[in-house]
């Protein structure tokens, strides 16, 4: 299991844009399962009660970033990489999750080519699949600073 502090050591995201609360299972470089709790304190619930689809995609992409970032850490990579959400395909939303629900976020690498990774991604509330499809992530090298930090910020 991975809590917020360890997640933040891999991803550059911070509140309010860190959209994964915990990693339940991880196989570095292969697959992972995370959760996002939808409490009333998040900024995106102002004015409506559902979790926006774009943020659900970003939550899945962040779990994918953790899967790949944890592999790089395991390999002892001294280089820093910035993960970028590169695309989405064949994705369907059955419904939007609502305030008070817990989303289970599952990703698994389906294919990779150089620094481009295609993930099979699914989101669940309980046993109900609420969304699924393919997401693409890519990574670019950032030799200085913490994950996601530009070289100028690291100085």
Buried (B, 14 or more C-beta within 10 A) or exposed (E): EBEBEBBBEBBBBEEEEBBBBBBEEBEBBEBBBBBBEBEEEBEBBEEEEBBEBEBBBBBBBBBBBBBBBBBBBEEEEEEBBBBBBBBBEEBEBEEBBEEEBBBBBBBBBEEEEEBBBBBBBBBBBEEEBBBBBBBBBBBEEBEEBEBBBEEEEEE
